[in-house]
Amino acid sequence: MDLSTSPLFERLARARHVLIAGAGGGFDVFSGLPLFFRLRELGKQVSLANLSFTRLEAVEGTWLAPGLMEVEAHTKGPVHYFPEGLLARWFQGRGERVPVYCFERTGVAPLRAAYALLWERLGFDAVVLVDGGTDILMRGDEVGLGTPEEDISSLSAVDALPLEDKLVVCLGFGVDRHHGVCHAHFLESVAALSQQGAYLGVTALLEPMSEVALYRDAVTYVCERMPRAPSIVSLSVVSAVEGAYGDVHRTVRTEGSQLWINPLMSMYWAFDLAAVARRCLYLDALRDTQTAWEVADRIETFRTQCQTIRPWKDVPV
């Protein structure tokens, strides 16, 4: 490793087929699109998956297994919220067939089984779990965990796959303040992972990059067709890529709140997934959960019993 190489791409250099999976539902899979396009340019096969917030029972997709649906451009779904279907249609408009594999919001045990079945079906040899935001690095004793239920469920499920190359990538530094995340605690986590050799550095998404232009186009296409629920995270990252700074709003969904659009928001922060999983203080308590409700309840129980909650810290700069 030296200054001329990216540790993130170095870790993926030997992979033939990479699964890019959204960890926390919603638009998280979109945060992996620049990586998707770049890896394809490098000659790798790349697939997309997402833990879905879409009501999959209302989607006319192909169920591959319990809790796992294949969504394509022709797949019919809810009119007001179906980002995975709209993303597949955006690809179709470019003359490409790119299905999005949707995981149902469940407990960790069925999600782990669904990931295993997708691995058997596709044969990918590396996984990049993408978080739109940075709260996936919260280990459990911080003052604010953000929205951990889906992130940590995905983290646990992917950690169980028998693959050597499993990574976590975060995009959107600063966006989780809206959900009570202390970014001093995020930076502490980065430092701790660095001590273990598990921090793979940052990779900037810059406006002149072709893969970033495609990402921005996909986000714009889908958000315009979902005016009731555009992605706060994705639009914030796009604003940062374009050079916006401070309290900049691109959707009425953020009105009444103060945003901090900043250059760090448009950077990938990359980590070894197994090391991130080992730091989570309550991950073991979730492994046998069957429902999303059980996951939330176990996390709440852990928080109630946690003897020390680390207080808020301002970043001293």
C-alpha positions, 0 to 999 in steps of 0.5 A: 500500500502506498500513496498511489493506491486506494486501500478500498480498491486494493481490497477489491482487486482480486474480486471477480463479482462484487455485491453492493448492498444497501445496509439501512434501507431506503436509498442506501443502495444509491450510495453504492452507485459510484462504486458500482460504476467504477468497479464495472469499468475495471472489468468486474461483475457487480450486483445490487441489493438493498434492505428495502423500505418498500412494502414488498407485499405490494410489489409484483416482483419475483420472490427468490426465497422468503424475504428476498425479491428480485426487482426489475424495470418492468416490476410493478410496485407502490406508486409513491415509494419504490426506489429499487424499481425506479432505479432499475427503470433508470438503468433500462433507460440507459439500455441496461438490465440491472435487477435490484435484489430486495431484502425484506425488513425482518429479524437477523436470522431470516435476513442472514438466510436470505443473504446466504441464498443470494450468495448461492444464486449469484456466486459473488466473492466480495460484498460492500455493505453501504451505509448512507450516513455513518451511524453503522459505526456506532457500537452501542454506548454512544449518546445517539445511535441514529437508526441502527435496526436495519444497519446492524441487522445487515451488518450481522447478516453479511458478517456470517457469509463465508467470504474473505472480502467483506467491507463497510463503506459510509457516505454522508458524513454529517447527515446523521446529526439529524438523527442524534449521532455525535460525529466525534463518536464516529471519528473515535470509531474510525480511530479505533478501527485504524488501530486494528488495521481495519480503516481503509481510508477515504475516497472523494467523489468529485463532480468531474468523475463520470461515475459521480455524474451517473450517480447524480443522474440516477438520484435526480431521476428517482427523487423527481418521480418520488416527490413525496419521499425523496432521499434526504441523504442522497440529495445532501450528498449530491449537494456536497458533490456540487460544492454547496456548503452549510444549511442548503435544502433540496427538499421540503422534507428538511424544512425546519431543520438545520443542515450541514452540507460539507465536503466530507459528506461526499467522501467514501469512508471504508472499513473491514466489515468483520472488524466493524461487526466485532466492535458492536456491543449488542450484535450477538443479542440480535443473531436469533431475532426473527422480526424487525420488532424483535431487533428494535426491542433487543436494542432498546433492552441493551440501551436500558441495561447499558451502564455507561452511555458516552455523552455528546462531544463537540468536534473541537475544531 
